[in-house]
């Protein structure tokens, strides 16, 4: 099955089309999609030198998703509009406002409650030939390189993630629709230049189900397998990684509970009593701020059901020209998460 090609722009190639045809060695590495443009480019440069060691595994975050993304979509989403980590709030706190109010002890209690709620849910098994389908509402940064953050309109994002246990080049498909969407209506393959295996950067249901359910053992595995970016500590990288693995996957309840309990063991994790996601839903936030990182991610949970409903990201330092600290840089809200047998291969609309 072949995904749709981007529409032609005539005899003159657009900047987007040039990025879409960029060579494979410019893919990002199998680590967290970075949030700002200069760090993104550093990662691209570094990955070019690593291309002979292992297949690159760029990821588009909420798009904060732990999957391989083709250089085509990554270049467009990451370079042109700088799609940033997910989150879910159209009404962000004012610049300079600290949102985390509760301390680590409260975070541990809250995450234990979330873990218990997860254990009380029914399992949704996913077979090898199926796809995890996630529909989200997202906002992405449309700002240019070196310029201030400028969030676009809320639009719909759909993702189909393959559960194939074998190494594959195409690991799923993405489709955005609505105002300010990336290539609206086009179904874009999530692919790597070479076959990529199941694992921490391509998590399938069966792989997630194989992980330790003891939170200490799980945390040890995450610390061992998570790559650390230049702008973050090991603790922050693991916190971000767990966010990746929770965001656009389906896993057994006991594994989800283990992730929440493992998060409670990471130093510096705090609770935000009230946050609002992109869809306007009020929830409880889980976050961690690290002096080494210029970005803070917040996970959002439904206040009654304690289910994961989205995330949002803030720039915590005056890193970009014209962008103050505590600026909202990306949002997302999970509206639907299910298992399907097929994925679309035709242009929508």
TORNUSE-117704 format. One line per 5 residues: number of its first residue (from 1); their letters; for each residue x, z, y of C-alpha. Coordinates in steps of 0.001 Angstrom, whole numbers. Layout:
% residues N
NUM	A	X,Z,Y  ...
% end
This chain:
% residues 349
1	XXXXX	0,0,0  1405,-1020,3312  656,749,6556  -251,-1188,9672  2452,-2572,11933
6	XXXXX	2441,-1740,15652  591,-4305,17762  2674,-7075,19262  3515,-6920,22945  4195,-10642,23262
11	XXXXX	7531,-12363,23689  9020,-9483,25690  9818,-6466,23573  8570,-3217,25066  10615,-38,25156
16	XXXXX	8377,1345,22417  9009,-1632,20159  12753,-1362,20674  12600,2291,19645  10458,1410,16655
21	XXXXX	13142,-992,15436  16010,1458,15942  18511,1689,13061  17903,4264,10342  21029,6251,11160
26	XXXXX	19278,7521,14294  16811,9536,12224  16748,13275,12870  18148,15675,10258  15998,17668,7813
31	XXXXX	15532,20545,10168  13174,21750,12817  12004,19150,15337  13615,20344,18539  11601,20842,21633
36	XXXXX	13561,19373,24438  14942,15983,25042  18613,16780,25500  18804,18868,22320  16905,16155,20478
41	XXXXX	19528,13616,21441  22319,15964,20369  20666,16196,16974  20381,12430,16744  24067,12031,17573
46	XXXXX	25057,14669,15048  22912,13137,12334  24591,9787,12801  27833,11341,11573  26062,12961,8622
51	XXXXX	24284,9853,7411  26710,9320,4556  26229,12863,3207  22472,13093,2693  19302,11180,3541
56	XXXXX	18016,12150,6982  14655,13837,7180  13304,13799,10701  10064,15582,11333  7340,15235,13847
61	XXXXX	5966,18639,14779  2385,19395,15623  3132,17991,15296  5190,20677,13733  5145,19330,10206
66	XXXXX	7692,19780,7509  7862,16170,6440  10107,13186,6727  9241,10958,9667  10377,7373,10113
71	XXXXX	12761,6710,12950  10054,4426,14278  7475,7119,14818  10084,9758,15589  11662,7673,18303
76	XXXXX	8311,7014,19874  6917,10515,19477  10144,12324,20188  11902,10131,22705  9209,8375,24687
81	XXXXX	6663,11161,24977  8738,14018,23600  6043,15327,21286  6738,19001,21116  5891,21778,18804
86	XXXXX	2392,22532,18117  283,24968,19649  -3151,25169,20665  -3960,26149,24141  -5214,24011,26926
91	XXXXX	-5407,27055,29204  -1878,28421,29193  -737,31592,30925  837,31130,34321  4559,30407,34493
96	XXXXX	6627,33504,33936  3798,35380,32180  4837,37219,29047  2061,37020,26477  3384,39155,23603
101	XXXXX	2040,42632,24124  2252,44328,20752  5449,45526,19108  6964,44848,15681  4993,47636,13958
106	XXXXX	1726,46099,15120  2979,42702,13952  3666,44065,10481  189,45575,10239  -1432,42375,11494
111	XXXXX	539,40153,9124  -349,42443,6206  -4019,41996,7141  -3557,38228,7311  -1836,38285,3917
116	XXXXX	-4696,40299,2409  -7234,37856,3829  -5264,34992,2318  -5292,36626,-1100  -9075,36912,-893
121	XXXXX	-9538,33134,-560  -10062,30702,-3420  -7194,28485,-4521  -7407,24740,-3789  -5127,23007,-6307
126	XXXXX	-3627,19659,-5354  -2623,17141,-8011  448,14922,-7900  -1513,11763,-7094  -3521,13308,-4262
131	XXXXX	-2889,13862,-554  -3203,16868,1714  -5269,15714,4682  -5017,17596,7997  -7024,16743,11112
136	XXXXX	-5865,18357,14346  -6418,18332,18074  -3075,18077,19867  -1541,17787,23308  1900,16249,23725
141	XXXXX	4417,16185,26543  4345,12813,28284  7224,13642,30602  10242,11370,30869  13831,12243,30008
146	XXXXX	15252,14659,32543  11877,15135,34190  9321,17927,34191  6945,18595,31323  3663,16733,31721
151	XXXXX	1077,17390,29044  -1197,14536,28093  -4856,14731,27170  -6101,16416,24037  -6424,13845,21273
156	XXXXX	-7006,13711,17527  -4195,13544,15019  -4713,12828,11319  -2064,13220,8636  -2028,12409,4931
161	XXXXX	818,14035,2975  1795,12685,-430  2120,15113,-3335  4277,12754,-5428  6826,14954,-7257
166	XXXXX	9440,12198,-7359  11821,11294,-4511  10022,8793,-2281  10699,6922,929  7132,7135,2230
171	XXXXX	5931,10724,2134  2696,10310,4055  865,8633,6925  -35,9580,10497  -2748,8334,12830
176	XXXXX	-3470,9400,16409  -6581,8428,18348  -7903,9077,21815  -6442,9112,25321  -2657,9659,25433
181	XXXXX	-2338,9210,21670  789,7619,20236  -61,4057,19168  -3800,4886,19031  -5589,3855,15868
186	XXXXX	-2434,2748,14072  -1682,4217,10648  2050,4923,10695  4048,5601,7509  6116,8758,7347
191	XXXXX	9272,7450,5755  12988,7877,5271  15653,5174,4852  16267,6480,1327  14150,8312,-1214
196	XXXXX	13652,11928,-236  12990,14731,-2755  10426,17481,-2767  11726,20689,-1187  11769,22811,1920
201	XXXXX	11616,19744,4200  9063,17941,2057  6830,20703,732  4212,19729,-1847  1600,22053,-3294
206	XXXXX	3507,22376,-6575  6779,23090,-4799  5153,25755,-2652  3512,27224,-5762  6933,27502,-7404
211	XXXXX	8335,29759,-4660  8763,33519,-5132  5706,35578,-4278  7862,38617,-3642  8360,38543,155
216	XXXXX	11949,39773,17  12942,37138,-2537  11094,34470,-556  12811,35483,2664  16194,35334,948
221	XXXXX	15441,31787,-226  14324,30747,3264  17461,32183,4853  19578,30273,2340  17826,26904,2713
226	XXXXX	16890,26784,6400  19203,24874,8721  19925,26417,12101  19878,24423,15319  22419,24782,18094
231	XXXXX	19870,26545,20267  18569,29187,17854  19517,32167,15724  19067,32269,11956  16057,34543,12373
236	XXXXX	14424,32154,14818  15136,29154,12600  13477,30886,9636  10493,31885,11781  10103,28255,12878
241	XXXXX	10510,27077,9283  7713,29334,8073  5536,27924,10856  6334,24432,9580  5355,25360,6048
246	XXXXX	2081,26982,7109  1013,24293,9520  98,21213,7521  157,22203,3876  -2123,23670,1232
251	XXXXX	-646,26340,-1013  -1896,28969,-3468  -3238,32141,-1795  -503,34330,-3266  2192,32092,-1813
256	XXXXX	583,32059,1619  381,35854,1484  4072,36014,615  4947,33902,3659  3024,36244,5943
261	XXXXX	4633,39327,4442  8061,37689,4690  7413,36956,8367  6714,40647,8942  10264,41371,7745
266	XXXXX	11905,39125,10363  13164,41226,13293  11529,40609,16661  8165,39252,15500  5322,40394,17762
271	XXXXX	1545,40065,18138  -441,38546,21009  -3911,40142,20996  -5758,37143,22396  -4817,33462,22548
276	XXXXX	-6955,30341,22884  -6286,27206,20880  -6754,23582,21893  -10341,23628,20627  -11170,26655,22783
281	XXXXX	-11208,29128,19896  -9955,32641,20588  -7490,34012,18075  -4643,36402,17361  -1133,35138,18058
286	XXXXX	2053,35766,16075  5269,34933,17911  8980,35591,18159  11164,35128,21207  14906,34719,20787
291	XXXXX	17476,34898,23612  19394,32058,21931  16402,29721,22011  14720,28155,25002  11442,27713,23133
296	XXXXX	8867,30185,21880  6315,29221,19255  3030,31035,18717  931,30814,15559  -2803,31322,16063
301	XXXXX	-5161,32992,13571  -8940,33270,13640  -9895,36775,14762  -12554,37276,12089  -11362,35261,9086
306	XXXXX	-7634,35691,9862  -7014,32090,8817  -4344,29920,10437  -5993,27680,13052  -3133,26297,15134
311	XXXXX	-78,26952,17265  1401,26393,20692  4885,26302,22226  6387,27390,25526  9683,26712,27225
316	XXXXX	11142,30152,27870  14008,29063,30118  14254,26769,33115  15849,24124,30902  14352,20877,32185
321	XXXXX	14392,19564,35739  11188,20644,37451  9995,22707,34485  9802,26454,34955  10114,29087,32251
326	XXXXX	6899,29922,30386  5684,26339,30673  3375,25186,27893  5103,22240,26221  2941,21430,23214
331	XXXXX	-329,22447,21596  -2323,21864,18451  -5366,23157,16602  -6134,22536,12931  -9739,21347,12671
336	XXXXX	-9836,20303,9031  -7567,20744,6031  -8538,19364,2648  -7475,17367,-424  -8186,13632,-685
341	XXXXX	-7482,10956,-3262  -6583,8112,-897  -5191,7347,2563  -6115,4602,5038  -4028,1464,5333
346	XXXX	-6001,-375,7996  -6217,-6,11746  -8958,2353,12841  -11405,1359,15523
% end
